[in-house]
Amino acid sequence: MNLSETLPLALAALMIEAALGYPQGLYARIGHPVTWLGALIAALDRTLNREADSAMRRKAAGVAALLVLLAMTLIASLLLVKLSALLGPLALLPLALLASSLIAQRSLHEHVARVADGLETGLPDGRKAVSMIVGRNPESLDEAGVARAAIESLAENFSDGITAPTFWLAVGGLPGIALYKAVNTADSMIGHKTSRHLAFGWAAARLDDLVNLPASRLTALLLVASAATMPEADAAAAWRAVRRDAGRHRSPNAGWPEAAMAGALGLRLAGPRIYGAVRVEDGWMGDGRAEAGAADIRRALALYRRACLLLWGLAALGTLVALA
């Protein structure tokens, strides 16, 4: 597929997902592509990740598991492209519908908005809502901690769940976005520094860092540019925070959108956090206030909506250029 095919596909997928999301009835009946990928990853983990093996053998097994995952994902996505081609000029519609299931604009907005709703009801409801989107211990979070966690999740998942899949869809069509989601799902399941997955998940974690690199930078730029259109945000502060703080984050990618979001909203994000019972040290993103609340989550969502529209605009502009 060339850009004259993939860019219109990316634009159509973004618009379909924003309008429809992924229907709950469909999820109840057949699941979701990410759950299918997750089932395959879990099966590979059970089969190939043997605790009796040496770290080197487990690392090699993790590479093999990742190759199997990517090969099966590529074969399935190419088959779907071939089947869609039978529809001729109408092939864009089924491909866009399939690709839209791998983008999460609508669901991310809904999950983060529930945290704001919960905090406005009370701290326990806010903690319950934020526990659905972050891995840290919600009982360790006060109101400001809940709000910051939600905003951090919004920034990071904007990159991982919207910009990155859209980027790889524009680059490689349905196979591109499917391969990206396979890598990203593998990282979320086995790319952890635990005794079981430190070696086995090494390849998935490193490849996920690589494939998210362009999108994390693009997401930061989208947030900075969107802040310039929003009275309640500061684009100059967002840009300063990105330049100063993005490299301080323990993740090579998450710091870029988080720093942009923090600077734009006049907040401090990231910093030391507790996952389970483990305290994780991390650099602060932004130099604003650490105190945050439901109103700040809603400002972050407003900035996110503008940035999503800007991503649509880039896809539309690219489509016009590619088709010219």
C-alpha positions in Angstrom: 0.0 0.0 0.0 1.2 3.5 -0.8 0.5 6.8 1.0 -2.4 7.6 -1.4 -4.1 4.5 0.1 -2.9 4.6 3.7 -3.5 8.2 4.5 -7.2 8.2 3.6 -7.4 5.0 5.5 -5.9 6.6 8.6 -8.3 9.6 8.3 -11.3 7.3 7.9 -10.3 5.1 10.8 -9.9 8.1 13.1 -13.3 9.5 12.2 -15.1 6.1 12.5 -13.5 5.3 15.9 -14.4 8.8 17.3 -18.0 8.4 16.2 -18.6 4.8 17.1 -15.8 3.5 19.3 -15.9 -0.3 19.7 -19.5 -1.5 20.3 -19.9 -3.3 23.6 -22.3 -5.8 22.0 -19.6 -6.7 19.5 -17.0 -7.0 22.3 -19.4 -9.3 24.3 -19.8 -11.6 21.3 -16.4 -11.8 19.7 -14.0 -9.9 22.0 -11.6 -7.4 20.6 -8.4 -7.7 18.4 -6.3 -6.8 21.4 -7.8 -9.6 23.5 -7.1 -12.0 20.6 -3.5 -10.8 20.6 -3.4 -11.1 24.4 -4.6 -14.7 24.3 -1.8 -15.6 21.8 0.8 -13.8 23.9 -0.4 -15.6 27.1 -0.2 -18.9 25.3 3.4 -18.2 24.1 4.3 -17.1 27.6 3.0 -20.3 29.1 4.7 -22.5 26.5 8.1 -20.9 26.0 8.8 -19.0 29.3 10.3 -21.8 31.4 11.4 -20.7 34.9 14.0 -23.5 35.0 15.9 -22.1 31.9 18.8 -19.7 32.2 18.3 -16.0 31.6 19.9 -16.2 28.2 17.6 -19.1 27.1 14.6 -17.2 28.3 15.7 -14.1 26.5 16.0 -16.2 23.3 12.6 -17.7 23.9 11.1 -14.2 24.2 12.6 -13.2 20.9 11.1 -16.4 19.4 7.7 -15.7 20.9 7.8 -12.1 19.5 8.7 -13.4 16.1 5.8 -15.9 16.1 3.4 -13.2 17.3 4.5 -10.8 14.6 4.4 -13.4 11.9 0.9 -14.5 12.7 -0.3 -10.9 13.0 1.2 -10.1 9.6 -0.3 -13.1 7.9 -3.8 -12.4 9.3 -3.7 -8.7 8.4 -2.4 -9.4 4.9 -5.2 -11.9 4.4 -7.8 -9.3 5.5 -6.3 -6.8 3.0 -6.6 -9.4 0.2 -10.2 -10.1 1.1 -11.1 -6.4 1.3 -9.5 -5.9 -2.2 -12.3 -8.1 -3.6 -14.6 -5.1 -3.0 -12.7 -2.9 -5.4 -13.3 0.8 -4.7 -15.3 0.0 -1.6 -12.3 -1.7 0.1 -11.5 1.4 2.1 -14.6 0.9 4.3 -13.9 -2.6 5.8 -10.3 -1.7 6.2 -11.1 1.5 8.0 -13.6 -0.3 10.2 -10.9 -2.9 11.1 -8.3 -0.3 11.7 -10.6 1.8 13.8 -10.8 -1.0 16.4 -7.0 -0.5 17.0 -7.4 3.2 17.8 -8.7 4.4 21.2 -9.7 8.1 21.0 -13.2 7.6 22.3 -12.5 5.0 25.0 -9.5 6.9 26.4 -11.6 10.0 26.7 -14.4 8.1 28.4 -12.1 6.4 30.9 -10.3 9.6 31.9 -13.6 11.6 32.1 -14.9 9.0 34.6 -12.0 9.8 36.9 -13.1 13.5 36.9 -16.7 12.4 37.5 -15.6 10.2 40.4 -13.5 12.9 42.1 -16.4 15.3 41.9 -18.4 12.6 43.8 -15.7 11.8 46.3 -12.1 10.5 46.7 -13.2 6.8 46.9 -15.0 7.0 43.6 -12.0 8.8 42.0 -9.7 6.1 43.2 -11.9 3.4 41.9 -12.1 5.1 38.4 -8.4 5.7 38.2 -7.6 2.1 39.1 -9.1 1.1 35.8 -6.5 3.0 33.8 -3.2 3.0 35.9 -1.2 0.3 37.6 -0.3 2.2 40.7 -1.8 1.6 44.1 -4.9 3.8 44.2 -5.1 3.7 48.0 -1.8 5.6 48.1 -3.3 8.5 46.1 -4.9 11.6 47.5 -7.1 13.8 45.4 -4.2 15.5 43.7 -2.5 12.1 43.1 -5.6 10.7 41.5 -6.0 13.7 39.2 -2.3 13.6 38.2 -2.4 9.9 37.5 -5.4 10.4 35.2 -3.7 13.2 33.3 -0.5 11.3 33.0 -2.4 8.3 31.7 -4.2 10.5 29.2 -0.9 12.0 27.9 0.9 8.6 27.6 -2.0 6.8 26.1 -2.7 9.5 23.6 0.7 8.6 22.2 0.4 4.8 22.6 -3.3 4.4 21.8 -4.0 7.1 19.2 -0.9 8.8 17.6 1.3 5.7 17.3 -1.3 3.4 15.8 -2.4 6.2 13.4 1.2 6.8 12.4 1.9 3.1 11.7 -1.5 2.9 9.9 -0.4 5.8 7.7 3.0 4.1 7.1 2.0 0.5 6.5 -1.8 0.3 6.2 -3.7 -2.4 8.1 -0.6 -4.6 8.5 1.3 -1.6 10.0 -1.2 -0.8 12.7 -1.8 -4.5 13.5 2.0 -5.1 13.9 2.2 -2.1 16.1 -0.6 -3.2 18.4 0.9 -6.7 18.6 4.2 -5.2 19.9 2.4 -2.8 22.2 0.2 -5.5 23.7 3.2 -7.8 24.2 5.0 -5.0 26.0 2.0 -4.4 28.3 1.8 -8.1 29.1 5.3 -9.4 29.3 7.6 -6.3 29.1 7.9 -6.0 32.9 11.0 -6.1 35.1 9.7 -9.0 37.2 11.5 -12.2 37.8 9.3 -14.0 35.3 9.5 -11.5 32.5 12.7 -9.6 32.9 14.5 -11.8 30.3 11.5 -13.2 28.4 9.9 -9.8 27.8 13.2 -8.1 27.0 12.7 -8.1 23.2 9.0 -6.9 23.5 10.0 -4.0 25.7 12.9 -2.9 23.6 10.9 -3.1 20.3 8.0 -1.2 21.9 10.4 1.6 22.9 11.6 1.7 19.3 8.2 1.7 17.5 6.8 4.3 19.9 9.7 6.7 19.5 8.3 8.7 16.5 4.8 9.0 17.9 5.8 10.2 21.3 7.7 13.1 19.7 4.8 13.8 17.4 2.3 13.7 20.3 4.3 16.3 22.2 4.2 18.6 19.2 0.5 18.0 18.8 -0.1 19.0 22.4 2.1 22.1 22.2 0.4 23.2 19.0 -3.0 22.6 20.5 -2.1 24.5 23.6 -1.6 27.6 21.4 -5.3 27.4 20.4 -6.6 27.0 24.0 -7.0 30.0 26.3 -6.6 27.9 29.4 -3.2 26.4 28.2 0.3 27.7 27.7 2.1 26.5 24.5 5.4 28.2 25.4 5.5 26.6 28.8 4.6 23.2 27.2 7.5 23.5 24.8 9.9 24.5 27.6 8.8 21.5 29.6 9.4 19.2 26.7 12.9 20.5 26.1 13.8 20.5 29.7 12.1 17.4 31.2 11.2 14.8 28.6 14.6 13.1 28.9 14.3 12.9 32.7 11.5 10.4 32.6 12.4 6.7 33.2 10.6 5.8 30.0 12.3 6.9 26.7 8.9 7.9 25.3 6.3 8.7 28.0 8.2 11.8 29.1 7.5 13.6 25.8 3.7 13.8 26.0 3.6 14.0 29.8 6.0 17.0 29.8 4.0 18.7 27.1 0.8 18.2 29.0 2.3 19.3 32.3 3.7 22.5 30.8 0.6 23.3 28.9 -1.6 23.0 32.0 0.8 24.6 34.5 1.2 21.3 36.5 3.9 18.9 37.7 3.4 15.3 36.5 5.2 12.0 37.0 7.7 12.1 39.8 7.9 9.3 42.5 5.0 6.9 42.4 3.9 3.7 44.1 3.0 0.5 42.1 1.6 -2.1 44.4 3.9 -1.8 47.3 7.0 -0.6 45.3 8.0 3.0 45.2 9.3 4.0 41.7 11.5 7.1 41.5 11.1 9.2 38.5 11.7 12.8 37.3 9.1 15.5 37.5 7.6 16.7 34.3 6.8 20.4 34.3 7.5 23.0 37.1 3.9 24.0 37.9 1.8 23.0 40.8 1.5 19.4 42.0 -2.0 20.1 43.4 -4.5 19.0 40.8 -8.2 18.2 40.8 -11.2 17.3 38.6 -11.1 20.7 36.9 -7.5 20.0 35.7 -8.6 16.6 34.3 -11.3 18.4 32.3 -8.8 20.9 31.0 -6.5 18.1 30.0 -9.4 16.4 28.1 -10.1 19.7 26.3 -6.5 19.9 25.2 -6.6 16.2 24.2 -9.7 16.8 22.0 -8.0 19.7 20.2 -4.9 17.6 19.7 -7.0 14.7 18.3 -8.6 17.2 15.8 -5.1 18.4 14.8 -4.1 14.8 14.2 -7.2 14.5 11.9 -6.1 17.6 10.2 -2.6 16.2 9.5 -4.1 13.1 8.1 -6.5 15.1 5.9 -3.7 17.3 4.7 -1.5 14.3 4.0 -4.4 12.7 2.0 -4.8 15.8 -0.1 -1.1 16.0 -0.9 -0.9 12.2 -1.6 -3.9 12.3 -3.9 -2.8 15.5 -5.7 
